[in-house]
C-alpha cells in the first residue's frame, strides 16, 4: 500500500481526504491536553492534525503565490509575521490573533479593497485548518515559518493584511 493513500475516516470516496474532522462533534472532542493527543496518535498514527481556529488564533488563508510575495514584503519590512504553514493545495496559512473576521472586512474596505474580490479568507470561530505534518492526497502540510522562540507572538491581523491583500490583488485572476 505504499503508493495508495486513503483518508482516516474510512470512506473510500471521501471528498476531502485528510482535511476534515473524524467526528461530527469535533468541537466538543477537541483537546489541548498532550496525553489526549498522544492517545489519538496511538489510535490513528496517520490521521491529520486539525487545529480549531477562533480560540487562541485565527488564520489568514491565501494562495501560495500571494503568500510568498506578502511574506517577502513583510520580512523586508521587519514585520513579526508569526507562524506560517503551506499546504499541498498551494495555499498558505498565516496564524494571527483571534477575531480577525470583522477586522478583516473593515480593514480591506479602509485599504481600498472593499469591493474587490480577493482570494483571501479569515478562518475563525467554528472552523479548523490542517496543520503540519499532516498528509493529504497532494502531499504534506509543512511549516514555512514554524512556531518557536523567534516568532512565538502571533501578530494581529492589522499587521499582515495590507501586504497580503496587495499580493492577493496582484495575483488575482
Number of C-alpha atoms within 10 A of each C-alpha: 5 4 4 6 14 16 22 19 15 10 10 11 9 14 10 12 21 24 22 20 21 15 10 9 9 13 13 8 9 14 13 8 8 9 10 13 14 12 11 12 14 10 10 11 11 15 20 25 21 20 20 22 22 21 13 15 21 29 29 23 22 25 23 19 17 24 28 18 17 21 21 13 15 18 11 8 9 9 13 17 22 21 22 22 24 25 24 15 14 13 17 25 26 26 27 29 20 21 21 25 18 9 15 21 13 13 18 18 13 10 12 10 17 14 8 11 11 21 16 19 15 26 24 23 17 10 15 20 20 24 20 19 15 18 23 21 15 11 12 19 23 19 17 17 15 15 16 10 7 11 15 13 16 19 20 20 24 14 14 21 20 18 18 26 24 17 24 23 17 13 16 14 8
